[in-house]
Amino acid sequence: MIETVEALGIEGNWEPVEETVTDAGFTGSGGPAQAGAYAQRDVFRFDLQHRRTLAETTESEVTQANGSTRNVQRTWIADLDGRLTLSSGYIEETTLTSRSVQQTDETRSRLSIEGSLQGTERWQSTEQQVNSAVVRHDSAYLVRDVNGQWLLSEARSGESRGIGSVERVEEEAIQRQNLTEVVGALALSDKVVTRTSESSAGDRVVIETYSQDAEGFVRNDNHLALRQRVSRSTTATAGGGRSIIEEIEERNPMAPNDPMHVTQRTVVSVRSSGRGGWVTERQIFERDQNGRMFLVTKDTEVATEK
């Protein structure tokens, strides 16, 4: 799969600035049935003379054993001479502790002064199928402090509920460190409500984020106000493709009591390439100081079936 990002050049033409090439497959001769898969993601960047050079490489390997899945990733960054140097790592382990409970542990590592990878961030999450319509999830985000100890920085809890056969509502409460309290104390910071609906005309997702600081100041109570709304509509197009339109509405930080308005619009088109693959075109528009939406970036991704 190849993805190209373009930006406006100094002469006003769209020029490639970055290209991502992804190759994936299975480690065993049995294909998907085998308990292993690999992927390599190479990022190339273009200089002012349009020369293409390798900037970053990420290798990942997924293995399965005894009901657990382990995903190991490592990333190398190119220096000024083009030599790749190990920069970061990522490990994700998912385990089914029972028929209805799944646990996931994620650790992100950075290169230490000693030259080895050391964990700097951790995510611990649990997902439980309460009944046929309700799924409960809880997660914790930890960071390593200067003493090498893991410190709880954020906690999330919520549930997803099915409403009939075509609608679903997910609510999530987010707690973050309260700088006015003792170290490690968490306080309610945000609430995210996601509504998903399906119809013959297409799918629609609305994500609303409520925050304590949405009104331009941080309140000292648990009152949350609407800060951002993301609306995403997906419709089917000819040939098995689809069209996606996403709009982001936000408050004006200089006038937080004014009605929200659209600050960004993303238009995505997915169509068949005619050669057994798909072409994805993405355009992002943002609002300027005069309130007009203008194109800021576009990219094209070509995925070919092997």
Helices and strands as residue ranges (DSSP letters): E 2-8, E 14-26, G 31-33, E 36-46, E 52-65, E 68-78, E 84-96, E 101-111, E 117-129, E 134-144, E 150-163, E 167-177, E 186-199, E 202-211, E 225-236, G 238-240, E 242-250, E 261-272, E 277-287, E 293-304
